Amino acid sequence: MRVCLITSRPGHPLLAATTALLTPRHEVDSIDPEAGHDASRPSVSGGALADVYLLKARTPRALALARSFEERGAPVVNSAAATGLCQDRTAMAELAGSAGLPFASTRTVAALRQLAAEPALPYPLVVKSRYSRRHDLVARVDDAVRMRRLCAEWPDEPVVVQPFTANSGWDHKLWVIAGQVFAALRRSELADSRSEPDSRSEPDSRSEPDSRSVPDSQDMTGAGAVTAADHNPGPDPGPGSGSRGPTLPLALADLPGGWLDLVRRVGSVFALDVYGVDLIDAGGGAPLIVDINAFPGVRGQSGAPEALAALALRAATGEAAGEAEAATVPG
């Protein structure tokens, strides 16, 4: 089989480990969508299409390239349409709401200055760029002073607005590859930095370092409610803007009841095979989805490269992705 990675960073840890699993018996190459390749060319090296394309990058050029391969009949994981939908936070919220998913209440405003002009805003709020991209706007706004400061920097930015939901200050990062779920805890950037940390703020030495401290360059353009500012060094960071510390391991058995089924349902609703869901506990174990990402990094998760390699080979042969059981790489 020939597998092609659509990415500017084929050395990304997940992709590199997946490549190492596949290359003993399969061919793996990559195409950089930002390198000016002609989308009319069927592959990096010319000639026949690859058997499957893994769409890690999420830039407009990457999506256009993926669509060109899909139009020629090649399978792409995730599809260009599903990936693109996750870049539009308005479309994401609308689809989640229509499917009955517990997604953060979201409204869209054409420009931040229009939001700032509204009287009696119900602070605190979470304000984000409508279109997810590198260096986009993701901020907690506690009062009118903070809103004016943001508006001075982003007056014409189309935004989505969400109420700030009180929570523990920890994001539950759940990643799914063909139904197999991986999990971790990470301190929310939107948490009030003045709040007293709980015992999980002091991880033990076995914890993985925060994988988002080094952004995924061109690939990391799709982030949302809680993750975007991981690669957003923009002005006036505000509450929770400091380092969030390490990502902590989280056993699936420690998740509240029903969360695993919910996260897998997201994949069905959004037509995603490789995706991430950020949830917060809104109280009593009630989940609230604050972000959905197509093809996240899934760094430091044992079994993730094996699951991705197996998914690539199944997609190449037209087989359906697995549901919940751990994937293995066929010979």
LINPE-V362736 format. One record per pair of residues at least 24 apart in sequence whose C-alpha atoms are under 8 Angstrom apart, sorted by the first residue. I is the first residue (numbers start at 0). J is the second residue. D is the distance in Angstrom with one decimal. If there is no record, write none. Layout:
i = (I/I)
j = (J/J)
d = (D/D)
This chain:
i = (0/0/0/0/0/0/1/1/1/1/1/1/1/2/2/2/2/2/2/2/2/2/2/3/3/3/3/3/3/3/3/3/4/4/4/4/4/4/4/5/5/5/5/5/5/5/5/5/5/5/6/6/6/6/6/6/6/6/6/7/7/7/7/7/7/7/8/8/8/8/11/11/12/12/13/13/13/13/13/14/16/17/17/17/17/18/20/20/20/20/21/24/32/32/32/32/33/33/33/38/38/38/39/41/48/49/50/50/50/51/51/51/51/51/51/52/53/53/54/54/54/55/55/55/56/56/56/56/57/57/57/57/57/57/57/58/58/58/58/74/74/76/76/76/76/76/77/77/77/77/77/77/78/81/81/81/81/82/82/85/85/85/85/86/86/86/86/86/87/87/87/88/88/88/88/88/88/89/89/91/94/94/95/98/100/100/100/101/101/101/102/102/102/103/103/103/103/103/104/104/105/105/105/105/106/106/106/107/107/107/107/108/108/108/108/109/109/109/109/110/110/110/110/110/111/111/111/111/111/111/111/112/112/112/112/115/115/115/115/121/122/122/123/123/124/124/124/124/125/125/125/125/126/126/126/126/127/127/127/127/127/128/128/128/128/129/129/129/130/130/131/131/131/131/131/132/132/132/132/132/133/133/133/133/133/133/133/134/134/134/134/134/134/135/135/135/135/136/136/136/136/137/137/137/137/137/137/138/138/138/139/139/139/139/140/148/149/152/164/165/166/166/166/166/167/167/169/170/170/170/170/171/171/171/172/172/172/172/173/173/173/173/173/174/174/174/174/174/174/175/175/175/175/175/175/176/176/176/176/176/176/176/177/177/177/177/177/177/177/177/177/178/178/178/178/178/178/178/179/179/179/179/179/179/180/180/180/181/181/181/181/182/182/182/182/183/183/183/183/183/184/184/184/184/185/185/185/185/185/186/186/186/187/187/187/188/188/188/188/188/188/188/188/188/188/189/189/189/189/190/190/191/191/192/192/192/192/200/202/202/206/206/206/206/207/207/207/207/207/208/208/208/209/209/209/209/210/210/210/210/221/221/222/222/222/223/223/223/223/224/224/225/225/225/226/255/256/258/272)
j = (25/26/49/50/312/315/25/26/27/28/49/50/51/26/27/28/49/50/51/52/53/311/315/27/28/29/30/49/50/51/52/53/28/29/30/52/53/54/55/29/30/31/32/52/53/54/55/56/61/65/30/31/32/54/55/56/61/217/218/31/32/33/56/216/217/218/215/216/217/218/215/296/296/298/296/297/298/303/304/304/304/304/305/307/308/308/304/305/308/328/308/330/56/60/61/64/60/61/217/63/64/67/67/68/73/73/74/315/316/75/76/311/312/314/315/76/77/311/78/79/294/218/294/295/217/218/219/220/82/83/217/218/219/220/221/132/217/218/220/314/315/271/272/273/311/314/270/271/272/273/293/294/271/269/270/271/293/271/293/221/291/292/293/130/131/132/221/222/129/130/131/128/129/130/131/159/223/129/159/291/268/269/268/268/261/265/288/286/287/288/287/288/289/161/162/287/288/289/161/162/159/160/161/162/159/160/161/157/158/159/160/157/158/159/160/155/156/157/158/154/155/156/157/158/150/153/154/155/156/157/158/150/153/154/155/143/146/147/150/162/162/163/162/163/160/161/162/163/160/161/162/163/158/159/160/161/158/159/160/223/224/156/157/158/159/157/158/159/157/158/220/221/222/223/227/219/220/221/222/227/217/219/220/221/227/230/231/227/228/230/231/232/233/227/228/231/233/227/228/231/233/223/224/225/227/228/231/189/236/237/163/189/237/238/237/235/235/234/281/281/279/280/281/282/279/280/279/225/277/278/279/277/278/279/275/276/277/278/262/275/276/277/278/273/274/275/276/295/297/262/263/272/273/274/275/272/273/274/303/306/307/310/272/273/306/307/310/320/321/322/323/263/272/320/321/322/323/324/306/322/323/324/325/326/251/259/323/251/297/300/303/248/249/250/251/246/247/248/249/250/246/247/248/249/243/244/245/246/247/243/244/246/225/239/243/225/226/228/229/238/239/240/241/242/243/225/238/239/240/238/239/238/239/238/239/240/241/244/245/247/245/246/247/248/245/246/247/248/299/244/245/246/243/244/245/246/245/246/298/299/292/293/290/291/292/289/290/291/292/289/290/277/289/290/290/284/284/286/320)
d = (5.1/6.2/8.0/6.2/7.4/7.4/6.1/4.7/5.8/7.9/5.2/5.2/6.9/6.2/4.8/6.5/5.9/6.0/5.2/6.0/7.6/7.3/8.0/5.7/4.9/5.0/7.1/6.1/7.9/6.4/4.8/6.3/6.3/4.3/6.2/5.8/4.9/6.4/7.1/5.8/5.1/6.2/6.7/6.7/5.9/5.0/5.8/6.1/6.9/7.8/6.1/5.2/6.6/7.0/5.5/4.9/7.7/7.9/6.4/4.6/6.7/7.0/7.0/7.8/6.3/6.5/7.5/7.7/8.0/7.3/7.6/7.9/7.9/6.7/6.5/6.8/6.2/7.4/5.8/7.4/5.8/4.7/6.6/6.6/5.5/7.7/7.7/7.2/6.9/7.9/6.5/7.4/7.9/5.7/5.0/7.0/6.6/7.5/8.0/7.5/5.5/6.6/7.3/6.9/6.9/7.3/7.2/5.0/7.8/5.9/7.7/6.7/7.9/6.6/4.9/6.2/6.9/7.5/7.5/7.8/7.4/6.4/5.7/7.7/6.8/4.0/7.0/7.6/6.9/7.4/7.9/5.8/7.1/5.9/6.4/8.0/7.1/7.0/6.4/6.7/6.8/7.9/6.8/7.5/7.8/7.8/8.0/5.8/6.1/6.6/7.2/7.2/7.6/6.3/6.1/6.5/7.7/7.9/5.5/7.1/6.7/6.2/6.6/5.7/5.0/7.5/5.6/7.6/6.0/4.9/6.4/7.9/5.3/6.2/7.1/7.1/7.3/6.4/6.9/7.9/7.9/7.9/7.6/7.0/7.8/7.8/7.9/6.8/5.4/6.0/5.6/4.6/6.3/6.6/7.8/6.2/6.1/5.7/5.7/7.0/6.3/5.6/5.0/8.0/5.5/5.4/6.8/7.7/5.9/4.4/6.3/6.1/5.4/6.1/7.5/7.8/7.4/4.7/6.5/6.5/4.7/4.9/4.4/6.3/6.1/6.6/5.3/5.8/5.5/6.3/6.2/5.8/7.9/4.9/6.4/7.8/6.3/6.8/7.0/7.8/7.6/7.9/6.7/5.7/6.9/5.9/4.7/5.0/5.8/5.1/6.0/5.6/6.6/5.9/4.8/6.5/5.4/5.4/6.6/7.7/7.0/6.6/6.0/4.4/6.3/5.6/4.5/5.3/7.8/7.9/6.4/5.3/5.8/6.5/7.6/7.7/4.2/5.7/7.0/8.0/8.0/6.8/4.9/7.6/7.7/6.5/6.5/7.8/7.4/6.3/4.2/6.4/6.2/7.1/7.5/6.1/7.6/7.8/7.4/7.3/7.4/7.8/6.9/7.6/6.4/5.9/7.9/7.0/6.9/7.2/7.5/5.9/7.1/6.6/7.9/7.5/7.1/7.5/6.8/6.8/6.8/6.2/5.6/7.0/7.9/7.2/6.9/7.8/6.3/5.9/5.4/5.7/5.1/6.0/7.1/6.3/4.9/6.7/7.5/5.7/5.2/6.2/7.8/7.6/5.8/4.2/6.3/7.6/6.5/7.9/7.4/7.3/5.7/5.4/6.2/5.9/4.6/6.8/7.3/6.2/6.3/7.7/5.1/6.4/7.2/7.8/6.5/5.3/5.3/6.0/7.5/6.2/7.5/7.7/6.0/4.2/4.5/7.2/7.4/6.9/5.0/6.3/6.0/7.6/7.9/7.6/7.6/7.4/8.0/6.7/7.8/7.0/5.5/6.7/6.6/6.5/5.6/4.8/4.6/7.7/5.8/5.0/6.4/6.2/7.1/7.8/6.9/4.9/6.3/5.2/7.1/7.7/6.6/7.2/6.8/6.7/7.8/7.4/7.9/7.6/4.7/5.7/7.3/7.9/6.5/6.9/6.2/5.0/7.2/6.6/4.9/5.1/5.1/5.7/4.6/7.5/7.5/7.9/7.4/6.8/6.7/6.7/5.5/6.7/6.2/5.8/6.6/7.7/6.9/7.4/4.6/6.0/7.9/6.2/4.4/5.0/8.0/7.4/6.5/8.0/6.2/7.2/7.3/7.6/6.2/7.3/5.0/6.9/7.4/5.1/5.1/7.3/6.5/6.6/7.5/5.6/7.7/7.1/7.4)
